């Protein structure tokens, strides 16, 4: 049947069309059904949605993605017909039934994902199946290869190195120090990173405060040639592109199943062109991995899968039981990185970054970890790492002369005070992320938390424990309510009782 196009000047994130609900039911086109929309010789598959009043009978609402694919104009006539059910849906159901998928089935799912033949609900079912039932090593490597093959690749040259943390530690911006430290020593460091899925800020969110991170493959290659390193958002580079589509679905669910974690990280490291990869698994209460034995098992999987992908992968297990810096949120974290490279503050962050950089130097140049640490620390103390970081900022289109004090915080502030006297026993990473996201981070770059105490500090009732910042006063009020029901900072009484 023919329909008159009504263009919607907005992106939907997938190919979707809207039909009048009454007419759609008469034609047996239900919500989430698939149709083929044709304009002349071109045709694309799209998912159906319904509208009661905004779309009239005989009209079809078309979003940017579908309009661009068919080069449609407003008022143009298109034909619509039913599309075949994707074969990948049977594979998704198979995973939900706790069955093992073969390489062909996994490749088909990723292929249909890239062709936008799967709805968010169907992708959520796939992710849920992995979360509930897991994947064996063969499934995981097949998924990694399929994700790797879904986008472009960087070709930085022989000996390129990269680093990645699986996350979970508030304010762990170590990679933003490691990249310039290594690059200042002549290593090529192509670092692609993600935006936050469930935390207050991802590396891409913090770096975006200082420089553009939404760079395509051509621009990223140019940055590498100029500065020898980059810190860019992987979604824009279109490397391992399927992973960013999966992250889009995972984000609202706050799901990070281990097979997807493995595939996501290794596919991106492979696409970066890295030969040497150091992965950091923080362990501790409130992180993604609470148990060291679980971390060791995950480390074995990373290293084993890395070999199958022709990468030298080393894994370090680090203490992630508390935040590395006092300010959490994109602007706070960007400021902390600059301060650390200037040698002014954040000793814990510098120490961790230099230790990890030293391990990578050991992988690439054969030095001991201790010697590598000393070399890395000297690059910070001498200012060479800061100089290189400013080169990277400039190459990506940012202002290389930016100073920590140039970075502002949100206009609304509230202070959370101790309910009782005692000693700070724990600062919870997960709770920090929850409160920060309520404040509006990372979308609101200036939102976040400034911690006023550290673990082990003694506090008195009424002392300030942390400050909350947001550009939205209503979000600030909501975050205060969340904070009151969340053990973000645990204060333990020094004397429990006197007998």
N, C-alpha and C positions, 0 to 999 in steps of 0.2 A: 504494500500500500504506500502511496505517496503522501508526504507531509511537507508543510511549509516550515522552513528553518527559522527559529527565533534564537539568536545568539545571546549567550550569557557571558559577559565580559569578566569572567573569573575562572580561576583554575580549581579543579576538583581533586587533583592528585591522581586521577585515573580517567579513562574514557567512560563517560556516563552521559546518558540522554534522559530527558524528562518528557513523559507523555501525559495527556489528560487522563485522570484516573478512571473516569467512566468509560472512555473509549478504549483505554488499555485493557480493562477487564473484559470488554466485549470482544477484543481481539485476542484474549487469553495471553496478554503480556503482563506477568506479575512482577512485583518489585524484586530486583536482583536477577530477573531473567536476562538472557543474552540475546541481542539482536545484531544483525549486520546492517549498517547504514551505508547506502551506496549513493555516490554522486558521479554520474557518468561511468567511467571504467574503474574508478577507485571505490574501494569498500573497506570499512574497518568494523571491528567488533566492539560493541559497547554494552554497558550494563544499564538496565532500565530502572528508572525511578518514576514515581507518580506525583502529580500535582492536581489539586482540585480546582483552583480558581486562576492561578497565574498562567496556566497553559490551556488554550482552547482546543476543542476537537479539531483535528486536521493540522495542528501545529506540533512541532517537536523542539523542545528546548535543548540546546547544544552548548556544552562548555568548551573552553579554549582548546583543551587537548584534542577533542574530536574535530573541532572546527579547523584546527591547524593541520591535522592529518589529512583532511579531505579538501582543504583550501575553500571552506564554505564562506558565503556571504549571507547577510541577513535577508530573509525573504526567498532564498533559493529553494527549489524543490529537491527533495531526496526521497529515495525509496527505503523501506524498512522491511526486513524479513527475519524470521527466526534463525538463530545460530545453533550450531551443534554444541552439545554439552562437552566441556573439556575433559579429556581422558584423565587429566591430573586429579580430578575430584575423586576418582576411584582409589588413587594412590594415597590421597589425604585421608580418606575413610579407613584405608588399610592401616595407616599409622595410628589413627585414633583407636583402632581395634588391637593395638599393641603388636602389630606384625612388622617384619623387617622389609624395608624397601630396597629394591635393587638400584643400580646406578642409573639405568634407563628411566625408572620411575621418578627418581630425584631430579634428573636432568629435565624431564618433562614438566615437573612442577615449576622449576626455576624458569624454564622457557616460557611457560604460560604466564608466569608472573611478569616477565619482561615484556611480553606481548599484551599485557593488561587484560588478560582473559579471566583473571580471578578477582573476585570481590574481596574487600577487607574482611568480611565475615568468614570467607573461605580460607583466606590466609591466616586469620586468627585461629581457625580450627587446626590448621597445619602446625602452627606454633604451639598451640595447646597440646596437640598430640606428642610433640617432641618434649615439651615440659613434663607431661604426665608419664610418658613411656620411654623417653630417652632414645638414643641411637647408638648402635655399635660402631666400632672403629671404621668398618667398611662404609657404612652409611655416612659417617662424619666426613671421611675423606672425599666421598662422592659429592657431598653437599659443598665442601670447600672448593673442589675443582669446578663445580657448576657455578658457584658464586664468582670465583676468580674469572671464569670465562664470560661473565655477563657484562663486562665493561672494558674500558681501555686499560693500558698498562704504561707505566713510566719506564724509561730506559736511562737511568742515571749514570750507568757506567760500572765497571768492575770494582768490587770491594765496597759497595754501598752498604751502609749500616742503618738500622732503625731500632726504635725502642717503643714499647707499649706496656701500659699497666691495664689490668683487667678492671681497675676502678674499685670504688667502694669506700675510699678514704677521702674525707672532706678536705678540700684545699690541696690535694696532691698534684701539684703542677710541675712535678719533677722533669717531665719530658721537655718543658719549655726552657729549662736550663741545660739539660743534657744535649739537646740539638745544637745550640750555639757553642757549647764547650767542645764537642766533637768536631764541628765544622771549623772552629778556630784552629784546630790542629790538622786541618787538611782533609778530613774525612768527608765523603759525600753522604748527606743525611736527608733522605726524602721522607718526611714525616707527614702522613695524612692522619687525621683524627676525626672523632665523632662529636656531635653535639650531645648534650646530656640526655639520657634516656629516663633515668629516675633520680639523678642527683641534682645539686644546686647549679652545677656548671660542668661542662665538658671542656676539654682542652681547646676545641674549636670556639666555644663560647667566650673563653677568657682571651684567646689570641685575637678574636674579632674586636675586642676593645682597643687593641693597638694597631691592627692592620686588617685589611680585607682578607677573608679566608675562603670566600666563594669564588675560587679561580678554576677555570677549565684546564684541560690537560695541556693545551698549548701554552697557556700562561704559566702554569706550574713548572713546565719544562724550562721556560725562560727564567723563572726565579731560581731554579736549581743551577742554571748556567752562570747566573750573576752572583749568587751568594753561596753556592755550594750546599744549600740546605733550604728547607721550606717547612712551614707549619700551616697546613691548609685543611679545609673541611673535605673529607673524602667524597661526600655526596655530590659536590660540584665538579670534582675532577672526573666523575663518572667511572671510577675504578671500582671493580666489584660492585657494580651498580645494583644488583639484586639485593645486596645486604642493606642498602639504605631504604629500599622499599619495604624490607622486612622490619627494619627499625621503626619505620613510620607506623606499622601495625603494633609492634611490641611496646612502643612508648606508652600509650594510654593503659595498656594491660600491666605495665611494670614487670614484664616477664623477661628473664635473661637465662633461658635454659642452657646448660653447659655445652651441648653439641653446637648450638647456634653461637655461643661465645667462642668456642674453638674455631669454627668455620669463619666467623666474621673477622676475627683478628688475623688468622693465618692467610685468608684470601686477600686481605688488604695488604699485608706485608709482602706477599708474593707479587701483587699488582704494583707495589711501590718499586719493585726491582731490587729489593734488599737481599744481599747474600748473607749478612750477619744480622740476627735478630735477638734482642734481649727482651724477655717478657717478665714483668713484675706481677707477682701474685701476693697482694697484701692479705694478711691473715689477722683476725681478731674480732672481738665482739662488735657487731654493727656493720661489718664488711660483708662482701658477697660470699667469702669463704671464711667460716668461723673456726674450722678445725684444721690443724696442720697436716693431718693424714690425708684429708680431702685435697689439700693444696699440693701435697706430694704426688698424689695420683693424677691430678690435673696437670702438673708439671711434666710427668711422664708422657701424658697424651700429647701435650704441646710439642715436646721434643721429638716424639715418634712421628707425628704427623708432619712436622717440619722436615724431617729427613725424606719422607715420601714426596715432598714438594721441592726438594733440592735446595733447602735452606739450612744454614747452621743456626739452630735455635737453642739458646740457653735460657734457663728460667731461674729467677731468684724469688725466694719467699721472704717477704719483709713484714715487719711489725706494722699492722694497720689499725691498731686498737684505739688510736686517737688522731685528731686532725694534725696536719703538719704546720699549718699557719693559723693565725688568729682571725683573719677575715675570710669569710666564705661567700662566694657569689662572683660572677664574672669580673666586675670592676675591682673588687677587693683582691681577687687572685692575680689579675694582671698587674696591679700595683705591687703585690708581694713579690712577683717575679722580677720586676725592675729593681726593687729594693735589694733583693737577694743578689742580683748580678752587680749591683753597685757596692755590695759588701756592707750594707747598712743594717740588715735585719734578717730574720728568718733562717737562723743557723741550722735548724733541723732539716729544712728543705734543701739547703746547700749541701749539707753533709750527705743526705740520701742521694742527691743528684750526682755528686762527685763519686760516690761509691759505685753507682750503677754505670756511670761513664767510664770509670776505671775498669770495670768488668768487660765492657765493650772494647776498650783499648787492648785488653788482654786477648780477646777473641781475634781482633784484627791484626795487632802488631806483636803479640806474644809477650807482652810485659806482664809482670805479676800484678795481682789485684791491688796490692799495697802501692806499687810504683804507679800504677794507673790512677789510683786515687790522688796521689801527690801531684801528678801531672795535671789532672782535671782541676784540682783545687787551685793550683798556680794560675791556670787560665782565668779563673774567677778573680783571684786576688790582683792579678796584673791588669785587669780590665779588658783583656782580649776577648773573653766570652761576651761581655757586654757590647763591645765594638761589633762583634759578629752578629749579635742579636739585632742591633740597630741596622745592620746591613740587610738582614732578612726582612725586617719591618719595612725598610725602604723599597726593597725589591718587590714586596707584595702590595705596595701602594699606600703604606701607612706613613706616619710622621716619625722619622728616625730620632728626632730630638725630644720625643715625649718624655716627661719626667713623672715620677710617682705622684707628686703633688698636683699634676695636671688632671689626674683621673678623679672624677667626682663620685660622690655617693648619693643615694636617693634623698629626696627632700623631707620625707617623714621619718621620724625615729621614735622608738620606744625602748625603755630599759626594763629588762627582766631581772628581778632581785631575788636573793636567797631567802627561802622561807624559814630556814633554821641555820644555826651555826654548825660548823663541822669542817671536814676536809673533803676536797673534790676527789671522788673515787673513780669517776668514769665520765668521759664526754662521748656521747653516742653519735657516730657518723650517720646512721640511718635517720635518727631523729633530726639531726641538723638538716639533712636533705629534705625531709618532710616539711619542716618549718620554712625553709628557704623557698621551696616551691609554692607554699601558701603565700609567701610575700611577693611572689611574681617572678622569681628567678627560674630559669635563666633568660626568659623573654625580656624581662626588665633587667637590663644589664647592671643597673645600679643597686638593685635589691640584694639583700643578703644579711648575714649575721657577723657581728664583730665580737669575738669571745674576749672576755675580760679576765678570765682565770685559766689556769692550766691544771692538769692532773697533779694532785699532791698539795695544791695550795690550800691554806686554811682560810675560811671565810666566816664572817659573822652574819647573823640574821640582818637582812636589809642591804647587804653589800651587793653591788652590781655584778651579775654573773655574765650577762651578754646584752648587746644592743641589737635591735632589729631595725632594718631599713627597708622602706618601700616607697615608690612614687605614687602608690594608691593607698589612701588612708583607710579605706574599707578593708583592703587586704592586710594592712598592718593590724587592724583590730581582730581580724579572723586569725591571723598568725599568733597573736597573743593568746587567744582561746586555745589554739592547738598546743602552744607551748606549755600551758598550764596543765594539760592532760598528757604531756609527753616528758619522759625522763631524759631531757636533752643533756642536762648536767646533773649527775647524782652527787649529792652532798651527804657524806656519812658522818654521823655524830662521833666525835673522838671518844667521849665517855658515854657508853650506852645507858648505864644506870648505876646508881650507888646503892649497895645492899647494906 
